[in-house]
Amino acid sequence: MKLNKLVTSVAALAVVSSGLFAGTSHMNFAKVYTQQCAGCHGPIHQGGVGADLRPKALKKKENHSLVETILIGREGTAMPSWKSTFTKDDAAGMVNWLKDWKNTVTLKLSLEGVHKTWKKLADRKALYSKYPNPVDVKSDKDIMFATERDASLVDFIDSTTGKVLSRHKAGYAVHVTVTNKRIPRYAYCISRSGRLTMFDLNAPGQPALASVQVGQDSRGLAVSPDGKYVMVGNYNPGGAVLCDAHTLEPLKVYPTSSVINTDGNIEPSRVAFIADTPYAPYFVFALKDAGHVYVVDYSKPNFPIVGDIANIGKILHDAFENEGKQIGRFVYVASQGSDLMGVVDLKTLKLAAKVYTGPGTKPHPGQGSSWYNDKYGQLNATNSMNVGDVVIWNMDNEVVANVPTAGGGLFVGTSEFTPYIWSDCVIGGVKNYNKMYLINKQTLKTERIIEVGKKKGHLIDAETGKILQTWDATQYKTVTHKEVASKLSKEELVPYTAKHGAKVSKPVQPRLLHAEPANHGRWTTISEWTTGRIGIYNAKTGRFIKYMYNFTTPTFTYSVEHREKIPGA
């Protein structure tokens, strides 16, 4: 989709030939940066999860040191090694491109521009009449979503059997998929390339009903509990877009190309998390670079911003909401630049507290965890990216426990069906990112550890080190298929097979992330980024059950029924 169909620009973006920077490199640095780097370092290189990469910040840094960082990565941070995809000349060229980069474009979100990209892909009303009940599953609440990041796919899976029902091309690096809690037959996904897509879970093959290009680079996604509205957040151009949840027609945009940041300067801001809440008719979203949280009241005419909570911290990222009493009243907002969780009170529309997670921790709760503890009452938890530490606090916003893990993680998750908080170590480096920690929700101590090696998997008693279970973790090459046209929608599908490919001769270290309870409560699924598998585990014991194969870099899984019960999810 061309830029001029989405946004208006003040000036043209300067394009510099990649050939100027490295002798034998033919890399398109701008394209690679947008696809692989902008998520952490920002669309205008301003930093976030990653470092500030603007020329002024890089001026005094030695080129050879920056090249080494690209190739080797940085242990204990989100910066991976790129030596498998970058040559030394590629890395040198990227460093030169970054040091010479000039931001010559200001992008602004335009309702007219977004509206032009809105597409009807299938007849929603006809499908609604023809398929009043689910065809491929007993209940649409049995469906689980999975994302295949590098394949640009979102998958729909029967969570009671592990059978993959359909795989849809839904934009580069599909990031989040959610369900309409009021009308659970409808699901929505947003890709990092800014494509919002709506699906019908009742119809065979879960066809796409509509799509709209909301920006160039997007992240957050939420659906109002009354089932009427969808809101999406953009990194680039900064802002949020409100759409009709039945049709995806864009209704309003909230530009953030010119806001006051935490230092009092005016600059553009990315929009990080977006959450709905059962507490009030609100959407809540974070201005990542400005340190603000906006609250939109979708029950009022023209959907006004009714709350602006400032000074939460620097580099806001994801968030989750409290369960228990007054469910969804408090929004816990990760500030990765200030190492804290800001507590936004939706009753007072004010910042209630700041929960400090420790120096250099960079909290990243993902879906977060909120549960009842017999000693402390309602508790909440976040993971920490740079430190192997799960931080747990009570409703008085006091930290009651720090649970060590093997390395930095991105996600903590739990449900009513498991006695554990499941915490990954996906940022912990190759020696540790194959582990998942199972923390007892009552004792607040690690009870079991799932560790998947190149050939064997183990369930380990954390206290004694005793191996409780061993299973075959043999790796197989991914079996892929060519795209085919959908029979019910103007979209492309990718067939799936559960057949094993050839055995991998040189297996890699599995990288485990994002534990998600399956809908029926018996299972918890864990994605394996590097091996192309999704593992299924017993929710109560952590014991391995089986693998689903033939995925490309699987990341998140989302369960319809489970997410219906989680505020803001």
N, C-alpha and C positions, 0 to 999 in steps of 0.2 A: 504494500500500500504506500503510495507516494506521500511524502511529508506534507505537501500543500493541500492534501485532502483531509488532513487531520488538524493542522495547526497553522497559525499565521506566524511568520518570522519577521523580525526587525531587520535582520541582515542575513546574507547567505553564509552558509557554513563553509569555511575554508577547507579545501581538500588538497592534501599534499601527497604526492606520489610516494608509495612505500619504497620504491627503488632508490630513492635518494639516501636512504639511511644505512643500508647494510649490503655488503658486497654481493653475497649470494642469496639473500633473502628476497622472496617474492610474496611475503606475507602482506595482506591488507590489514595494516595495524588498526585503522579506525574500526573496521568490521569486527576484528577479533576482540578489540577492547570492548565494544558494545555488547558482544555476545558473552564474553568470558570474564570481563573485569569490572564492568560498570555496576554490577549488582552490589559489590563490596566497596568499590572505590568511587562510585557516583558517576552520573552521566556527564557532569562537568568537572570530573576528577577531584571533587572536593573532599573525598574521603567519607568514611562512615564506619562500617565494620573493618574495612581496610584503611590504609594510610592515605593522607592527602597527596595526590600525585600531580598537582599543578606545578608549572615550571618554577615558581618562587620557592615552593617547598623542596623541590629536587635540586635546586641550584648548587648547593654546597655538597651534595652527595656524589661520591665517585661512581663513574659509569660501571666500572668492573664489579663494584659491590652490588649495584642494582641488578646487573646481569646475573650475578650469582644468586640473588634472591629469587629472580624469576625462575631460574633453572632448578634450584634446590628447594625453594620454599622457606618457610619459617616455622620451625617446630613449635607446637603449642599455640598456634594461631590459625586463622581461617585461610592463610596463604599456603596453597599447596605447591608441590613441585610440578613445573611445566616441562621438564626435560623430555617427556615422552612425546610432546607435540611441538616444542620449540627447539630449533637448532641454536647454537651459540650466536650465529648471525641474526637469527630471528629475535633473540633476546636483546642483542645490541641495537638492532633496528627499533625495537619497541621502546627502549630507553631513550634513544635519540628523538623518536617521535613524541614521547611524553615531554621531554625537556623543551621541545620547540612548539608544543601545542598551544594554540590560541583559541580562546572561547570567543567567537565572533558572531554568535547567534543567540538570540533570546526567544525562546519558544513560549507561546501562550495557548492555553487550552481554549477551544472555541466550540460552543454547542453546535453551531451550524456545521463546522467541519466534522465533528464526531457524527452528527446526524446523517451526513451524506454516506457514511460507511455502513449504516445499519442495513442488514440483509435478512430477508425471510428465506429460510432454507427448507421448510416443510410446512404443511397445513396443520397448525396446532389444533384448531377446532375439529377438523376431520379425524385426526388421531385420537383426540379426547373422546369423541363419540364411538369410534370403532374399537378402541381398547380401554374400556372403563376399568379393567383390572390388569395387573401385570401379566405378561405373556411368558417371559423367560424365567421368572422366579415366582415363588408363592406369594411373596409380599415385596413391594419395592423397598421396604425397610431392611430386606435381606441383602441389599446391594452395597458393595464397598467400592470406592473409587481408588484407583492407583495412578500415579503419574510416572511417565517414563521421560525424564527430563530431556536427554539429548536426542531422543527420537521424536520429540514434539507430540507425544501421545498422552491421552487420558484413557484409562481402561475402566470398564465396568465389570465387576466380579461378583459372583454369587458367594457371599461370605459363609454360607452354610456348608458349601462343598469345596470352595477354592477354584471353581470353574470360571475361566475368563469368558465373559459373554460377548464383549465387543471392545474394539480399540479404535479410537478416533483421532485424526489429525486435528489438533486444536491450537496451533501456534507454537512458536519456539519456546522451549523450556516452560511447559505448563507448571504453574506454581501452586495454585489452590483450587480445589473443587469443593463446593458446598451444596447442600440441599435446601429446598424451600420447606421450612418446618411446618408451614400451614398446608401446603400442597406438596407432599413428599415425592410425587411422581416427577417433579421438575428439579433438575440439577443445573449448576452453573460452574464454569471454570474460567479462570483468567490465566493467560500465559505471560511470560516475561516480555514477549513481543507485543503486548498490548491488546490481544484479541480476547474478547469476552464471548463465550458460547453458551447457549442454553440447550438442554437435552430433555427428552421425554423418556423416563425410566419404565413406563408401562408398555410402550410399543416395542415390538421385536427389534432387537439390535440397538435399542436406546438411541434413536436418531436425533441428530442436531436439529433444532427448530429454528434458531436464529443466531446471528452473530453481529457484533459491532466492534469496530476498532476504536478503543477508548484512548489510546496513546501509543507511544513508541516503546515504553518500558513500564510495566505495571506490576503490582504485587498484591495489595490487600483486596479482600472481597467479602461482602456480607449481604444477607437477605433479611429484610424486616420480618419480625415474628408474625405480622398479620398477612404475610405472603404477597404484599403489593409491590415492594420496591427492592431493587438491587443497587448496591453502591460499590464502586471500584476505585482503588487508589493508584495513582501514577507516580513513578519516579521521574519520568520524562515524557511530555512536559509536566511539570509539577501540578498536582491538583487531584480532585476527585470528581467522578461522574455518577450521577443518579439516573437509573433506568427503570422502566416499567418491568416488573418481574414476570408479567405474562407474555410480553412481546419483545423485550429488550430495547424498546424505543427510548432513546436518550431524552431525559426530561430537564436536567439542569447540570451545569458544571460549576465547580468551586475551584477557580484558579489559585495557585500558590506560587506564581512566578515572581511575586514582589511582596515579601513579608518581612517583618522585623525578627532577626535572629536573636540568640541568647546574648550576643555581644552588643546589641542595639543597632546593628547595621541592617540595611535593607538588601535582601538577596533572594533568589529563588529557593524553594524548599521542596524536597521530595515528600510524598505522602507514604508513610509506612503502613502500620496496621489500620484496618477498618473493622469495627465490631458493631453488631446489633446488641440489644439487651432486652430481656423480658421485663426489666424494671420500669421502663418508660418508652414512649415512642421515639427513640433516639437512634441515630447512627453516631458513632464516636470514631474520630480518626486523628492520627498523629502527624504533625508536621515535623518530619524527621530532622531537618537541619535547623529549624527555628525553635524547637523545644516547646512548642505549643500542642495542645489537644483541642480540636474543635468538636462541638456537639451540635448535630443537626436534628431539628424536630420535624419528622416527615408527616406528622399529623396536621400541621399548619399550612395554610396557603403559601405557595412558592418555596416551601421547604427551607425555612430560614436557619441560619446559625444562631443558636440560643445560648451557647456557652463557648468561652475562649479561655482555657486554663493555661497560663503561661509559666515559664521558669521551672519546668519539670526537670530539665537536665539537657545535656548535649547528646546529639545523635540518638533520637528515639527510634525504636525498632518495633518489635512485636508486643503483644499484650494478651491478657486473658482476664476473666471475671470471676468473682467469688461465687461459690455455691452455698448451700445452707440457707440460713435466714436472710431475708431481703436479697434473694438471688439476683445477681447481675447489677447490684447497686454500685459496687466498687470495681473499677477498672485498674488493673495492675500493669503499668506501662514500663517497658524496659528502656532505660537510658544507658546506652553502651559507652557514651563519652563521659559519663559521670559515675558509672558503676553503681547504679541504684535502680530500684523499682519505684516509680512514682505511683501514688495511690490517688486516683481521681474519684471523687464522690459525686455520683450522678443525682443525688438528692439536693446537695447544696451547689453543685456545679463549681466546686472548688478543689484545690489540691489538699487532700486530707493529711498526707504524710509522705515521707521518703524513707524507703527501706534500703539501707546501704548493704551491698552484697560483697564488698571487699575490694581493695585496690587492684586495678587491672583485670577485674573479673569479666567484664562485658557480658552482663546477663542476657540470656536468650531463652526465654521460656517455651517458645514454640506454642503448642496448645496449652501449656501450663498444667498445673495440677492443683485441685482444691478438694479437700476431703475432711471428714470428721475424725478427730483423734480423741480417744477416751480421756486422756490427761489434759490436753490443751484446748479441746474444742475444735472449731473449724480452723484448718491449716491450709497454707498455700505454699507452692514451691516453684522455683525456677532453676534452670541449668545455668552454667557459666561457661562461656566460650573459651577463655584463656586459662582457666583453672579447673582442675578436676574437682568440682565442688557443687553439690546441690544445696541451695540455700532455702530454708524452711522458716516461715514466720506465721504468727497468729493474727487474729482479727484486731488486736491492739497494735499491729504493725511492729511487733518485737520479734527479732530473730530468735528462734528457739533451738535450732540445730543447723549445723553444717556437716553434710555427709560427704566424705571424700570419695572420689572415683579415680579411675586410671588416667583420665585426661579430659580436656575441654569437650563440652557437648553442646548440642543444639536443641534437644527435645527431652522434656519429661512428660509422662502421660500416665493416667490411671483411669479406673472406672469402678463402679460398684461391684463388679464381678471379680476383681483381683485384690489380693491383700497387699499388693506392691505398688510402689511408684517405679516406673520403668525409665531409666536414664541412660542415654547413649553417651559414648566417648568419641564421637565422630571427628572431632577436631584434635584428638589426642595423639596424632602421629601414627605411623604404620605399625608400631609395636603395641599400640593400645586401642586403635579404632575398631578392632574386631570384637569388642566387649560391650555387653549391656548389663547394667547394674540393676538389681531388683531390691529395692529398699522397702522394708516393712513399714506400713503406714502407721502402725501403733508404736513400735519400738524406735522408729526413726534410725534404724541401723541396716546396713546392707546385709541381706540374708543369703542371696544367691547371685551368681554371676554367670551369664551366658557368654561363652567364648568360642568363636568359630575360627578354626584354623584352615590351612590350605587343603587339608585332606580329612580332618576330623573335627567334629564339634563337641563341646563339653558343657554340661551344666555342673557348676561347682558350688559347694557349700562355702560361703564366704568366710565363716569363722574357722573351720577346720581345714579347709583346702581340699577336702575329699571330693572326688569326682562322683557325682550322683547319676550321670547319664553320659553316654558316648554315642555319637551317630556319624554316619557317613556324610561327609561334606564335599565329596568329589565334585569338581566343577566341569561343566559341559559348555561347548560352544553354543552361542545363541542361534536358534533357527528362525530365520526371518522370511517374510512373504512380501510380494508386491502389493501396492495399494489397489483397492477395488472400489467401484462406485456403490454408494448406498442405494437400496431400492426404495427407501422412504424419504430420503433427504438429499439435498444438493451438497453432499460432502463426500470425502474420501475416507474409507475404512482400511484398516490393516489387519488381515486375518491372523489368527493366533493358533499355535499348536502346542500341546503339552509334551510333544515328542522330544526326547533327549537329542541334542546334537552330539558331535564327536567329543570324546573326553579331552579336556584341556591338558596338554603335555607340561606346560609351565604355569601352574595355578598361581593366582595372586592372593594377597591377603584380603579376606573379606572386610568390607567397611560397613558396619552396622549403624542404622539410624532409624529414628521415628517409629517407636512402638505404638501401635494403635489397637485398641480393643475391637474385636469383631462384634457385629450386631447382636448375635445370640449370647454373647458373654463367655463362651467356652474358650475362645481363642484370643491370642494377641498376635498381630502380624508385625514383623520386623523386616524392613527393606535392607538389601545388601547392594550398595551402590556399585561396587567394583565387579561383582560376580554376575549381576543380572538376574538375581533371584529375590523372591520374597519368602521369608521363613514363617511358618505357622507354629505357635507355641501354646501350651496349655496355660490359660490365664491364671489359674490358681496355684500351679506348681512351677511354672517356667519350663516344663519338660518339652523337648522338641517333638513335633508331630510330623510335619512334612514340608517340602519346598514346592513353590510354584516357580517354573523356569521360563526362560526365553523373554526376559524383559531387557530393555536397554537403560542402564543407569536409573533403576527405580528409586524414587525418593519418598514422597509422602503417600500414605494410604489414609482414607477417610471412610468411616462407617456411618451410614445414614441414620440408623436408630440411635447409636451412641451419641452422635453429634446433635441429634434432636434434643437430648437431655442436657447438653452442655451450654451454658449461657454464652452468647457471642460467637460460638463455633459454627 
